[in-house]
Amino acid sequence: MLDKFKNIGISEKESKVYLALLEMGMQPASTIAKIVKIPKSTTLFILENLTKEGLIRKCLKGNTQYFYADPKDFQSALEEKFKKQHESLNTLLPFLEKTHRPFSSRPQITFYEGVDNCKKAYQLLLDANSIVLEFGSHTDLENAFGKTFMQKFIQKRVANKIHLKALTSQSKAHFELIKENQKQLREHIVLDNELGIINSSIALFDNKILILNLKKSAFGILIDNPDMYDTLRTMFELSWLGAKR
C-alpha cells in the first residue's frame, strides 16, 4: 500500500503518519509519533506539511495541537493539486518547445534505473516508425511491469500499427501469445531452450537498441547508433532464418 502513496508524491514516512492518524482519529503529534515510531519533532513537521497541503486538518485544544484525517479532504486536496499541475504543464510545454534547440545533439547512450524508468524506456517502442525486432521474454516483462501494463502495451502497439518480430525461449506464456500473433501484429518464433535462454528484452527499432535487464536490480540502456543497430539487426535476421529451418 505504501508504494501507492509514493506514486502520488507522498513519502513513506508521510504515508505512515497519515494512516496512523486516519486509524486513531483526532490525535496530538506525540501520540502519532509513538505509533509510527518516528521522533516527535519529525512527526510534527510531517503533520504540519500535510496540513499545509490540505490533506489533514488541525485544531487547538488548550495549549495542544490536534490533527485529524478525513479521506474526503485527502481526495479533494490531491485532485486540486493535480489539476494545477496539469494546467502548469500545458502552459509550460509550449515555452519548453520554443526554448529547445532542435539541432542540439541527443545523447547516444541513455541509462534507465529501476522498474518504473524501465517501463518508460520500453514505452519508447510505441513511437517506433519501423518494425520492432526483439529478443525477449514476455514472462520477464510481465513479471516486472505487470500483466495489465503488458496487455495495454500490446493494445497501444496494435493501435499504432507497429509490427513486432520476436525471438523467445520456450514457455507457456509464449505459446499462448502465438495464438494471437496475427491479431496482435506479431511474428513470433519460440526457440528450443537447449539453445539457450533469452531473458528480459533487447529491442531494435529506428536505429536504436534498447537493452533491458529485469532480473534483480532492473536497469535499461538505450543506444542510438545506426552502425550498432545494423549489426544487431543482421544478427537477429540470421537467428530468425536459422530458427525457421
trRosetta pair geometry for C-beta under 8 A, 3 or more apart (Angstrom, degrees):
i j d omega theta_ij theta_ji phi_ij phi_ji
1 4 5.7 -48 -166 23 47 115
1 5 7.3 45 143 -15 69 98
1 15 7.9 177 123 165 88 134
1 19 8.0 89 120 -91 133 147
2 5 5.6 -49 -160 32 45 113
2 6 6.5 49 144 -23 69 102
2 12 5.5 36 -178 -125 129 81
2 15 5.3 144 -134 95 77 149
2 16 7.4 4 -110 -58 117 80
3 6 5.2 -47 -150 33 41 119
3 7 6.6 50 150 -27 66 98
4 7 5.7 -47 -155 26 34 116
4 8 7.3 12 153 -2 61 103
5 8 6.3 -72 -158 45 35 95
5 10 4.2 -72 174 77 95 112
5 11 7.8 -33 127 67 112 14
5 12 7.6 128 84 -98 125 39
5 14 7.3 -171 162 89 132 94
5 15 3.6 109 106 -94 174 135
5 18 7.7 163 -126 49 141 136
6 9 7.8 76 -175 -49 32 10
6 10 6.7 -100 -79 68 30 60
6 11 7.1 45 -105 -122 76 28
6 12 6.9 3 -72 -61 106 71
6 15 7.5 -63 -46 -29 65 144
8 78 6.3 2 174 -149 131 137
10 14 4.8 -125 -175 96 86 126
10 15 5.2 110 125 -63 114 89
10 18 7.2 -22 -179 -1 143 147
11 14 4.5 94 54 9 80 105
11 15 6.9 -147 92 -7 40 87
12 15 5.9 -57 -146 36 28 109
12 16 6.4 29 155 -20 64 106
13 16 5.7 -54 -148 35 32 111
13 17 6.4 30 155 -17 65 107
13 36 7.7 101 -155 159 69 138
13 38 6.2 104 -150 -105 108 154
13 42 7.3 -67 -179 153 144 117
13 46 6.0 -124 130 -97 104 146
14 17 5.9 -57 -149 38 30 109
14 18 6.2 29 154 -19 66 109
14 46 5.5 -165 -101 -159 67 113
14 49 7.3 -77 -111 89 117 123
14 50 6.5 154 -156 -71 100 108
15 18 5.6 -53 -143 38 31 112
15 19 6.2 30 159 -18 66 107
16 19 6.0 -56 -144 38 27 108
16 20 6.4 28 156 -19 62 108
16 36 4.7 117 139 -139 112 123
16 38 7.4 126 96 -26 130 131
17 20 5.9 -57 -149 36 28 111
17 21 6.4 26 155 -17 64 109
17 32 5.9 60 -149 163 80 128
17 36 5.7 -53 -84 -34 60 167
17 38 7.1 -60 -73 39 102 147
17 43 6.0 165 -115 -142 124 80
17 46 4.8 131 11 117 169 139
17 47 6.4 -128 164 -66 135 76
17 50 7.2 -153 103 -28 121 146
18 21 5.8 -60 -151 39 30 110
18 22 6.2 33 152 -23 66 108
18 50 6.3 173 -84 -126 99 151
18 55 6.8 -49 -115 141 128 128
18 56 7.0 -153 -123 -52 85 123
18 69 6.1 126 -164 -114 71 147
18 74 7.6 96 -171 -104 133 128
19 22 5.5 -51 -144 34 32 115
19 23 6.3 28 157 -17 64 107
20 23 5.9 -60 -149 38 29 107
20 24 6.0 8 161 -4 67 116
20 32 5.2 126 109 -145 128 86
20 35 4.6 144 -153 105 134 135
20 36 5.1 -105 -31 -53 154 102
21 24 6.2 -65 -133 47 26 98
21 25 7.9 -113 178 61 54 9
21 27 6.3 -142 -125 40 73 110
21 32 5.7 -4 -70 -106 84 131
21 47 7.5 129 -70 -112 147 104
21 56 6.4 0 122 -120 154 145
21 67 5.8 -51 -138 110 136 110
21 68 7.3 174 171 -140 110 18
21 69 4.4 110 114 -17 106 124
22 69 4.3 -76 -80 95 68 139
22 71 7.3 63 -134 -58 125 82
24 27 5.0 9 115 -35 126 140
24 31 6.8 -179 157 132 157 122
24 32 7.1 -160 43 -89 149 77
24 35 6.8 -129 -48 -53 142 164
25 68 7.1 -14 178 -127 53 84
26 59 7.7 -17 -150 37 130 111
26 66 5.0 38 173 163 100 122
26 67 6.9 176 -146 82 62 33
26 68 4.3 -21 -94 -86 86 98
27 31 4.2 -106 -177 73 119 133
27 32 5.5 133 104 -46 128 90
27 66 6.5 167 89 -151 10 84
27 67 6.4 -29 66 56 62 80
28 31 5.5 100 59 5 71 99
28 32 7.5 -144 99 1 40 90
28 64 5.2 -49 -100 174 133 116
28 65 6.4 111 -132 80 82 58
28 66 5.5 -63 -73 -97 63 62
28 67 7.4 109 -123 9 23 83
29 32 5.8 -63 -150 42 37 108
29 33 5.9 44 153 -30 71 107
29 40 5.9 99 128 -164 105 82
29 43 5.0 146 -172 110 94 106
29 44 4.1 24 -150 -83 163 80
29 47 5.6 -132 -99 13 100 151
29 65 6.9 28 -16 82 102 104
29 67 7.0 71 -67 -4 68 124
30 33 5.6 -52 -147 30 29 116
30 34 6.8 30 155 -19 61 102
30 40 5.5 0 -104 -123 63 124
31 34 6.0 -55 -157 31 32 110
31 35 6.7 28 150 -17 64 107
32 35 5.6 -57 -151 36 36 112
32 36 6.2 8 162 3 72 110
32 43 5.4 166 98 -177 102 134
32 47 7.0 118 63 -68 157 128
32 67 7.3 -22 -27 55 146 126
33 36 6.6 -68 -139 50 24 91
33 37 7.8 90 165 -87 54 9
33 38 5.7 -106 -142 74 69 69
33 39 6.6 -32 -156 144 122 18
33 40 4.2 -41 -79 -93 173 61
33 42 7.7 120 -121 63 105 79
33 43 3.9 -136 -84 3 88 158
33 44 7.7 -19 -61 -33 121 74
34 37 7.3 18 -175 -74 28 50
36 43 6.7 145 57 -104 124 117
38 42 5.1 -102 159 88 104 120
38 43 5.0 133 92 -63 107 93
38 46 7.6 21 117 2 152 142
39 42 4.6 84 67 11 90 105
39 43 6.8 -160 93 -8 43 88
40 43 5.5 -57 -144 39 32 113
40 44 6.1 33 158 -21 67 105
41 44 5.9 -53 -148 35 28 111
41 45 6.5 32 151 -21 62 106
42 45 5.6 -53 -150 34 33 115
42 46 6.4 33 151 -19 65 104
43 46 5.7 -54 -150 36 32 111
43 47 6.3 31 153 -19 66 107
44 47 5.7 -54 -145 37 32 112
44 48 6.3 34 155 -20 65 104
45 48 5.9 -55 -150 35 28 111
45 49 6.6 27 152 -18 62 106
46 49 5.7 -57 -151 37 32 111
46 50 6.3 31 153 -18 66 106
47 50 5.7 -53 -145 37 32 111
47 51 6.4 37 152 -23 64 104
47 56 6.9 -66 -156 73 74 145
47 58 7.2 97 154 -80 107 124
47 67 5.0 -98 -163 -74 126 161
48 51 5.5 -52 -151 33 32 115
48 52 6.5 35 151 -20 65 103
49 52 5.6 -51 -148 34 34 112
49 53 6.4 30 153 -16 65 107
50 53 5.7 -56 -149 39 32 111
50 55 4.5 -79 -171 66 84 115
50 56 4.7 34 128 16 113 110
50 67 7.9 68 80 -163 121 137
51 54 7.7 44 176 -70 32 23
51 55 7.5 -90 -72 51 21 71
51 56 5.6 -60 -82 76 63 85
51 57 6.9 87 -127 -129 90 19
51 58 5.1 -20 -110 -12 141 114
51 67 7.0 -108 -68 -125 111 108
53 77 5.9 89 141 166 77 136
53 81 7.4 -2 -166 -71 94 140
54 73 6.5 -145 156 178 73 94
54 76 7.5 -89 141 96 123 88
54 77 3.6 175 98 -114 105 122
54 80 7.4 -8 76 54 155 134
55 69 7.6 -10 140 -128 79 90
55 73 6.4 116 -169 124 26 99
55 74 5.2 42 -154 -109 80 68
55 77 5.1 -130 -76 71 56 157
55 78 7.5 53 -98 -47 96 88
56 67 5.5 31 145 -178 134 103
56 68 6.4 164 -173 79 91 41
56 69 4.8 -47 -113 -91 103 70
56 70 7.7 133 -127 18 56 65
56 73 6.7 114 -98 104 25 141
56 74 7.8 21 -63 -72 62 83
57 67 7.1 157 85 -156 44 58
57 68 4.9 -19 65 62 93 96
57 69 8.0 179 23 -80 71 28
57 70 7.3 17 2 7 111 106
57 73 6.6 -130 -33 -107 95 168
58 65 5.6 0 -176 -175 122 102
58 66 6.5 159 -156 84 68 45
58 67 4.9 -30 -98 -98 84 68
58 68 7.3 166 -89 15 34 75
59 65 7.6 155 80 -154 30 59
59 66 5.4 -18 62 62 79 97
59 68 7.3 16 3 -4 102 117
60 63 7.7 -17 -171 -134 101 16
60 64 7.2 149 -156 77 60 39
60 65 6.0 -37 -99 -99 68 59
60 66 7.5 168 -97 17 17 81
61 64 5.5 -25 70 68 82 92
61 66 5.5 35 2 -15 112 122
69 73 7.4 -139 -161 56 49 122
69 74 7.1 31 -169 -49 92 113
70 73 4.5 85 70 2 94 105
70 74 7.1 -163 93 -9 50 85
71 74 5.1 -52 -149 35 40 120
71 75 6.3 40 155 -21 71 102
72 75 5.8 -51 -147 35 32 110
72 76 6.3 24 159 -12 66 108
73 76 6.2 -60 -143 42 28 104
73 77 6.0 27 161 -20 65 113
74 77 6.2 -62 -147 36 20 108
74 78 6.4 11 161 -10 60 113
75 78 6.2 -67 -149 40 25 103
75 79 6.1 24 158 -19 65 111
76 79 5.7 -54 -142 37 30 112
76 80 6.3 31 158 -19 64 107
77 80 5.9 -59 -152 37 28 110
77 81 6.3 29 151 -21 64 108
78 81 5.4 -52 -145 36 35 115
78 82 6.2 31 158 -16 68 105
79 82 6.0 -55 -145 39 28 107
79 83 6.3 34 153 -24 62 107
80 83 5.6 -52 -148 33 30 115
80 84 6.6 28 155 -16 63 104
81 84 6.0 -58 -154 36 29 108
81 85 6.4 29 150 -19 65 108
82 85 5.4 -51 -145 37 35 115
82 86 6.2 39 154 -22 66 103
83 86 5.8 -54 -150 34 29 111
83 87 6.5 28 152 -17 63 106
84 87 5.7 -53 -147 37 33 111
84 88 6.2 34 153 -20 66 106
85 88 5.7 -54 -147 37 30 111
85 89 6.3 34 153 -23 64 105
86 89 5.6 -51 -148 33 30 114
86 90 6.5 30 154 -18 63 104
87 90 5.8 -55 -151 35 31 110
87 91 6.5 27 152 -15 64 108
88 91 5.7 -59 -150 39 32 110
88 92 5.9 27 155 -19 69 114
89 92 5.7 -60 -138 40 28 109
89 93 6.2 37 164 -34 65 103
90 93 6.4 -40 -139 18 24 113
91 94 7.4 -67 -177 30 30 100
91 95 7.4 17 143 -6 63 115
92 95 5.6 -68 -161 42 43 112
92 96 6.0 40 150 -23 79 108
93 96 5.5 -55 -144 36 34 111
93 97 6.2 34 159 -20 68 105
94 97 5.7 -53 -146 36 32 112
94 98 6.3 31 155 -19 64 108
95 98 5.7 -58 -149 38 29 111
95 99 6.1 24 154 -17 66 111
96 99 5.7 -59 -143 40 30 108
96 100 6.2 42 156 -36 66 102
97 100 5.8 -43 -145 18 29 117
100 104 7.7 -116 179 23 72 123
101 104 4.0 83 89 -29 111 110
106 224 6.5 -12 105 72 116 165
107 110 5.3 110 95 -68 126 84
107 224 7.4 114 103 26 54 124
108 223 6.7 13 156 -157 76 62
108 224 5.1 -128 -143 62 52 86
108 225 5.8 55 -168 -62 111 95
109 221 6.6 -19 -163 -169 94 95
109 222 7.1 154 -154 81 42 57
109 223 5.6 -5 -103 -105 77 68
109 224 7.5 -145 -62 21 36 75
110 121 7.9 180 106 -113 113 111
110 221 7.4 151 78 -159 49 47
110 222 4.3 -7 56 56 99 108
110 224 7.8 46 -4 -14 100 105
111 219 7.0 -19 -172 -174 90 106
111 220 7.3 148 -164 83 45 57
111 221 5.9 -16 -107 -104 64 70
111 222 8.0 -148 -66 22 22 75
112 117 4.0 -173 -169 136 93 108
112 118 5.4 140 124 -79 127 53
112 120 7.0 -167 -135 66 135 98
112 121 4.5 -101 -31 -43 166 135
112 219 6.3 154 87 -166 63 56
112 220 3.7 0 55 55 116 102
112 221 7.4 -146 22 -62 81 29
112 222 7.2 64 -18 -15 109 99
113 117 5.7 38 56 52 40 148
113 218 7.6 123 -171 97 41 70
113 219 5.3 -11 -110 -113 58 90
113 220 8.0 -138 -58 27 29 69
114 117 5.0 82 65 17 87 103
114 118 6.8 -151 97 -8 42 91
114 218 5.9 50 -167 77 16 104
114 219 7.6 39 -9 -88 32 60
115 118 5.5 -59 -147 38 31 113
115 119 6.4 40 153 -27 66 100
115 144 5.6 -161 -131 179 108 94
115 145 7.1 180 -176 -86 102 57
115 214 7.5 71 -112 -138 84 88
115 218 4.7 82 -73 49 62 161
116 119 5.6 -47 -155 26 33 116
116 120 6.9 32 148 -17 62 101
117 120 5.5 -47 -152 33 40 114
117 121 6.4 43 148 -21 66 102
117 220 7.0 -152 118 29 90 113
118 121 5.4 -50 -148 36 36 115
118 122 6.3 37 153 -21 67 104
118 144 7.0 -39 95 148 140 136
118 145 7.7 -123 103 -76 102 99
118 212 5.5 99 -157 -138 113 112
118 214 6.6 151 154 -93 161 90
118 218 5.0 -87 -18 159 148 119
118 219 7.0 -163 -74 -147 112 9
118 220 4.7 143 -115 -30 80 121
119 122 5.8 -56 -149 35 29 109
119 123 6.5 31 152 -23 63 106
119 145 5.5 132 -100 -122 98 106
119 149 6.8 -72 -135 -167 119 148
120 123 5.8 -55 -153 31 31 114
120 124 7.7 52 145 -36 57 86
121 124 5.9 -33 -174 -2 42 115
121 210 6.0 159 159 -153 105 122
121 212 6.9 161 95 -85 129 107
121 220 4.4 -177 66 108 169 161
121 222 6.1 -151 -148 -52 112 115
122 125 6.2 -29 175 5 54 113
122 141 7.4 133 -136 -140 157 113
122 145 7.2 -72 49 -79 157 149
122 153 7.3 -20 130 -133 114 145
122 201 7.2 66 -111 73 109 157
122 203 7.7 107 -132 6 70 150
122 210 7.1 146 -98 149 50 147
122 212 6.6 12 -73 -66 101 151
122 220 7.7 -133 -46 -103 76 155
123 126 5.3 -25 -174 9 65 119
123 153 7.2 -118 -100 -120 74 103
124 127 6.1 -60 -168 36 50 104
124 128 7.7 82 136 -55 67 79
124 205 7.9 166 121 73 94 133
124 208 7.7 -73 135 108 135 155
124 210 6.6 163 64 -78 126 147
124 222 7.2 51 29 -113 168 139
125 128 5.4 -11 -164 -29 51 118
125 132 5.4 40 -155 -106 110 151
125 157 6.9 -12 121 -102 103 115
125 162 7.0 146 154 143 80 155
125 203 5.9 -52 -87 158 125 156
125 205 6.0 137 -123 -2 74 162
125 210 7.3 -105 -59 27 96 154
126 153 7.3 -118 -68 -153 115 74
126 156 5.3 -10 -130 126 128 120
126 157 5.9 -108 -108 -83 74 69
126 160 5.9 128 -171 3 73 160
126 162 6.9 -158 -137 8 38 155
127 160 7.8 -94 -91 -165 31 156
128 131 7.7 -28 138 129 133 3
128 132 5.3 -177 -10 -65 178 99
128 162 5.2 96 63 -138 107 130
128 205 4.2 -68 -121 -174 124 137
128 206 5.6 -153 -140 -24 72 110
129 205 8.0 130 37 172 56 95
129 206 5.5 83 36 -91 91 112
130 205 6.1 172 66 -155 91 71
130 206 5.7 161 21 -66 105 62
131 162 7.5 147 -120 -174 38 66
131 163 4.6 -33 -119 78 91 101
131 164 7.2 168 -170 -90 78 21
131 165 6.0 39 161 -7 121 108
131 205 7.7 -139 101 -113 34 84
132 157 8.0 -65 15 -149 141 128
132 162 6.2 41 -11 162 110 109
132 163 7.2 -178 26 93 72 49
132 164 4.9 -21 69 -110 103 72
132 165 7.1 179 89 27 51 68
132 203 5.7 -14 -173 -167 108 106
132 204 7.0 149 -162 72 55 52
132 205 4.7 -21 -109 -77 78 118
133 165 5.1 -20 -109 70 67 104
133 166 7.9 166 -163 -82 42 42
133 203 7.1 148 80 -158 49 53
133 204 4.2 -13 62 56 101 108
133 205 7.4 176 24 -62 67 66
133 233 6.3 120 37 -122 158 76
133 236 4.8 76 164 153 136 164
133 237 8.0 -56 -131 -55 150 72
134 164 6.3 -15 11 -165 121 101
134 165 7.2 153 22 80 71 52
134 166 4.7 -17 71 -110 99 82
134 167 7.3 -169 98 30 54 65
134 201 6.1 -27 -163 -155 110 94
134 202 6.9 157 -152 80 58 50
134 203 4.5 -12 -102 -104 93 77
134 204 7.3 -163 -72 19 47 70
135 166 7.8 147 -95 -158 19 65
135 167 5.3 -23 -109 68 66 102
135 168 7.8 152 -163 -82 47 48
135 198 5.2 -133 173 -149 90 129
135 201 7.2 151 87 -154 59 42
135 202 4.5 10 53 50 102 101
135 236 7.0 -133 -44 -110 95 98
135 239 7.9 16 -88 91 110 163
136 140 7.7 -134 -179 52 74 112
136 141 6.8 17 176 -34 117 124
136 166 5.9 -60 42 -148 104 110
136 167 7.7 115 22 68 60 55
136 168 6.0 -37 79 -92 59 93
136 198 6.5 19 47 142 5 121
136 200 7.0 -73 -138 121 69 37
136 201 4.0 16 -115 -112 105 80
136 202 7.0 -156 -67 32 75 50
136 203 6.9 22 -59 -66 126 85
137 140 3.9 65 92 8 116 109
137 141 6.6 168 94 -11 63 83
137 168 6.2 127 -97 -144 48 99
137 169 6.5 -8 -97 30 98 102
137 171 7.4 67 -151 3 92 148
137 198 5.7 173 -53 107 90 81
137 199 5.5 -28 -5 -142 140 30
137 200 6.0 16 35 -14 106 14
137 201 7.0 -123 32 -61 63 68
138 141 5.5 -56 -148 40 37 113
138 142 6.0 36 154 -20 70 108
138 150 7.0 107 -165 -166 88 147
138 168 6.7 -13 -5 -121 89 151
138 171 7.8 -159 55 72 90 131
138 173 5.3 -149 90 131 112 123
138 174 6.1 151 28 -81 118 73
138 177 6.0 137 -9 -50 169 149
139 142 5.9 -57 -145 38 26 109
139 143 6.2 27 156 -20 63 108
139 171 5.3 -67 -35 136 138 166
139 173 4.8 153 -73 35 88 148
139 174 7.5 -63 -29 -37 99 88
140 143 5.7 -55 -144 36 29 111
140 144 6.2 17 160 -10 65 111
140 199 5.8 99 -62 -168 158 66
140 200 4.9 -103 127 -84 152 43
140 201 7.3 -163 85 -31 121 81
140 214 4.9 132 163 70 104 127
140 215 7.1 -56 -141 -55 120 82
141 144 6.2 -65 -147 43 26 103
141 145 5.6 -16 172 17 67 119
141 150 5.8 111 123 -98 106 125
141 200 7.4 107 -61 -151 72 47
141 201 6.2 51 -71 -42 111 126
141 212 8.0 65 -95 99 87 148
141 214 6.8 158 -88 -9 42 170
142 145 6.7 -65 -117 56 21 85
142 146 7.0 -57 -167 118 55 11
142 147 5.3 35 -161 -88 105 61
142 150 5.0 -55 -95 -8 78 156
142 173 6.9 -144 15 -149 148 155
143 214 7.3 132 77 136 95 125
144 200 8.0 34 -12 -119 149 85
144 214 3.9 -84 -53 -169 155 126
144 218 6.2 123 -150 -99 131 137
145 149 4.3 -113 148 86 101 143
145 150 5.9 116 87 -52 119 87
145 153 7.7 23 131 -27 150 142
145 214 8.0 -61 -28 -134 83 143
146 149 4.4 90 68 5 95 107
146 150 7.0 -172 91 -6 51 86
147 150 6.0 -62 -151 39 31 107
147 151 6.3 32 154 -21 67 107
148 151 5.8 -54 -148 35 31 112
148 152 6.4 25 157 -13 65 107
149 152 6.0 -64 -152 41 28 106
149 153 6.1 33 150 -26 66 109
150 153 5.2 -47 -142 33 34 118
150 154 6.5 36 157 -19 64 100
151 154 6.0 -53 -152 33 29 108
151 155 6.5 30 150 -18 63 107
152 155 5.5 -53 -148 37 35 115
152 156 6.3 34 154 -18 68 105
153 156 5.9 -57 -150 37 29 108
153 157 6.3 29 153 -20 64 107
154 157 5.6 -53 -146 35 32 113
154 158 6.3 31 155 -17 65 105
154 184 5.6 -25 -178 -148 115 121
155 158 5.9 -57 -151 37 28 109
155 159 6.3 29 151 -20 64 109
156 159 5.4 -53 -144 38 33 114
156 160 6.2 24 157 -11 66 109
157 160 5.9 -63 -148 44 28 105
157 162 4.8 -86 -166 62 80 109
157 164 6.8 18 160 -37 145 118
157 184 7.8 45 85 -177 111 84
157 185 7.1 -147 127 65 96 123
158 161 7.3 31 180 -78 36 35
158 162 7.7 -94 -71 45 21 70
158 183 7.7 -8 -125 145 146 63
158 184 5.7 -89 -75 -143 123 53
158 185 5.4 161 -113 9 76 117
161 185 7.0 172 -150 -105 43 163
162 185 6.9 124 84 113 40 144
163 185 4.8 -115 -107 166 63 103
163 186 7.2 170 -165 -85 64 37
163 187 7.6 30 173 -1 106 92
164 184 7.8 -29 37 132 118 92
164 185 6.5 95 15 111 79 82
164 186 4.6 -14 69 -112 100 84
164 187 7.3 -164 99 33 55 61
164 188 7.9 27 110 -70 98 87
165 186 7.6 169 -83 -159 30 58
165 187 4.7 -2 -117 62 74 106
165 188 7.9 -163 -155 -70 40 44
165 236 7.8 103 107 156 116 125
165 240 7.1 -4 162 -106 121 143
166 186 6.4 -10 8 -167 113 107
166 187 7.2 165 24 87 65 56
166 188 4.9 -2 63 -114 100 76
166 189 7.4 -174 95 31 57 61
167 189 5.5 -14 -112 68 69 96
167 191 6.1 38 -178 -31 93 116
167 198 6.7 157 116 -67 85 166
167 236 7.1 -164 -2 -151 130 83
167 239 5.9 -3 -94 124 168 124
167 240 6.5 -123 -67 -84 118 74
167 243 6.6 176 -126 -24 111 164
168 171 7.4 -78 148 23 117 101
168 174 4.7 -165 107 -121 141 141
168 188 6.9 -9 13 -166 113 94
168 189 7.5 161 28 85 68 49
168 190 5.6 -33 77 -112 88 65
168 191 6.8 -174 87 15 32 86
168 198 5.8 -132 -142 67 42 135
169 174 7.3 175 79 -17 46 159
169 190 7.1 26 146 -162 15 76
169 191 5.8 -48 -104 64 47 92
169 193 5.5 66 -168 -96 104 79
169 196 7.7 -108 -96 107 114 53
169 197 5.0 11 -89 -141 159 59
169 198 4.7 -178 -29 30 96 84
170 174 6.8 -140 -147 58 27 134
170 175 7.7 25 -156 -44 70 103
170 190 5.5 84 -92 168 60 114
170 191 7.1 -112 -35 80 75 48
170 192 6.7 15 -33 -132 122 30
170 193 4.8 -81 31 -38 111 101
171 174 4.8 92 57 6 82 102
171 175 7.3 -153 90 -4 43 86
171 190 8.0 -147 24 -142 59 121
172 175 5.9 -60 -151 38 32 108
172 176 6.4 34 151 -20 66 107
173 176 5.7 -57 -153 35 31 113
173 177 6.5 35 150 -24 65 104
174 177 5.5 -47 -148 30 36 115
174 178 6.9 49 151 -30 62 96
174 188 7.2 -172 -171 171 89 126
174 190 5.1 128 132 -102 131 116
175 178 5.7 -39 -156 17 37 118
175 179 7.8 46 148 -24 57 93
175 190 6.7 0 -74 -59 70 163
176 179 6.1 -46 -170 17 41 114
176 180 7.8 16 145 0 65 104
177 180 6.0 -72 -163 45 45 99
177 181 7.1 78 141 -67 71 74
177 184 7.6 -75 -168 55 83 153
177 186 7.2 -53 161 101 105 155
177 188 6.2 -160 113 -146 109 171
178 181 5.5 -8 -159 -38 44 114
178 188 5.4 -142 -99 86 75 131
178 190 7.1 -63 -59 -27 130 117
180 183 5.0 -67 -167 55 74 112
180 184 4.8 49 136 -9 100 119
180 186 7.5 42 105 40 77 123
181 184 6.3 -79 -138 51 18 92
181 186 4.7 -110 -144 80 67 87
181 187 6.6 69 -170 -101 121 29
181 188 5.3 -132 -106 14 118 114
182 185 8.0 29 -179 -70 27 31
189 240 6.6 146 16 -136 147 70
189 243 4.7 103 150 127 147 139
189 244 6.8 -90 -105 -69 145 73
191 195 5.4 -82 164 56 115 134
191 196 7.7 -13 124 61 136 71
191 198 7.0 93 41 -14 128 119
191 243 5.8 -79 -94 -120 88 125
192 195 5.1 96 75 -7 84 101
193 196 7.6 -127 -169 73 44 14
193 197 6.2 19 -147 -82 85 78
199 213 7.7 32 120 -132 114 66
199 214 7.7 -157 161 46 91 84
199 215 6.3 -24 178 -26 135 125
200 212 4.8 -149 168 101 115 83
200 213 5.3 -102 -56 -119 172 32
200 214 4.5 154 -113 14 101 91
200 215 6.7 -104 -53 -14 111 86
201 210 7.2 -5 119 108 106 96
201 211 7.6 174 98 -150 63 33
201 212 4.5 21 57 45 94 114
201 214 7.5 46 7 -13 90 118
202 209 6.9 -11 -172 -171 89 94
202 210 7.3 165 -155 84 41 54
202 211 5.3 -1 -111 -108 82 72
202 212 7.6 -159 -73 25 42 68
202 232 7.4 -119 153 -171 124 137
203 209 7.5 156 81 -157 48 46
203 210 4.5 -8 58 57 97 104
203 212 7.8 26 1 -2 100 105
204 208 7.3 167 -152 85 47 51
204 209 5.7 -13 -102 -104 72 70
204 210 7.9 -160 -70 23 29 72
204 229 6.0 133 -154 -150 103 82
204 232 5.6 -174 -88 107 133 115
204 233 5.5 172 159 -80 157 81
204 236 6.4 -126 16 -23 146 154
205 208 5.7 -20 73 59 66 95
205 210 7.5 -6 28 0 101 109
207 224 6.8 51 116 -162 93 65
207 225 7.2 -150 165 84 89 19
207 226 4.5 -32 -146 -92 118 71
207 229 4.6 -150 -149 9 45 167
208 222 6.2 -8 -175 -172 117 90
208 223 6.6 156 -160 81 63 52
208 224 5.1 -23 -105 -102 91 64
208 225 7.9 92 -113 23 45 49
208 229 6.5 18 -2 -89 12 126
209 222 7.3 160 82 -155 51 44
209 223 4.4 -6 56 56 100 104
209 225 7.4 -32 10 45 107 88
209 228 6.0 -79 -9 121 138 113
209 229 5.9 -159 -44 -92 93 71
209 232 5.8 79 -102 36 129 160
210 220 6.5 -6 -173 -173 86 115
210 221 7.6 165 -153 84 43 48
210 222 5.2 -9 -104 -105 76 78
210 223 7.9 -164 -72 24 34 67
211 220 6.5 161 86 -156 54 62
211 221 4.6 -3 56 55 105 94
211 222 7.9 -165 24 -74 67 34
211 223 7.4 34 -4 -4 104 105
212 218 7.6 -7 -173 -163 89 89
212 219 7.8 -179 -148 95 53 39
212 220 4.6 -17 -102 -104 72 97
213 217 7.7 24 109 88 114 64
213 218 6.6 -179 96 -140 67 45
213 219 5.5 8 53 55 103 75
213 220 7.3 -170 23 -79 64 48
214 218 5.2 15 -126 -116 52 100
215 218 7.9 134 38 -84 22 65
223 228 5.8 -44 132 88 135 150
223 229 7.9 -172 104 -58 99 80
225 228 4.2 49 93 21 117 110
225 229 6.3 172 89 -17 58 88
226 229 5.4 -58 -145 38 31 117
226 230 6.2 33 158 -22 67 104
227 230 5.9 -52 -150 32 29 109
227 231 6.6 28 152 -18 62 105
228 231 5.6 -53 -150 35 35 113
228 232 6.3 24 157 -10 68 108
229 232 6.2 -64 -147 44 27 102
229 233 5.9 30 156 -23 66 110
230 233 5.6 -54 -141 36 28 113
230 234 6.4 32 157 -21 63 103
231 234 5.9 -56 -155 33 28 110
231 235 6.6 26 149 -16 63 106
232 235 5.3 -49 -146 37 39 115
232 236 6.3 44 151 -23 66 101
233 236 5.5 -50 -149 34 33 114
233 237 6.4 30 154 -17 65 105
234 237 5.9 -55 -145 38 30 108
234 238 6.3 30 155 -17 65 107
235 238 5.9 -55 -146 38 29 110
235 239 6.3 30 154 -18 63 107
236 239 5.7 -58 -151 38 30 111
236 240 6.2 33 151 -24 66 107
237 240 5.3 -49 -145 33 34 117
237 241 6.4 34 155 -18 65 102
238 241 5.9 -50 -146 36 31 109
238 242 6.3 31 154 -18 63 109
239 242 5.7 -58 -147 40 29 112
239 243 6.1 29 155 -21 65 109
240 243 5.9 -57 -147 35 27 110
240 244 6.5 24 155 -20 62 108
241 244 5.9 -59 -150 33 30 110
241 245 7.0 36 153 -30 62 101
242 245 6.0 -51 -157 18 34 113
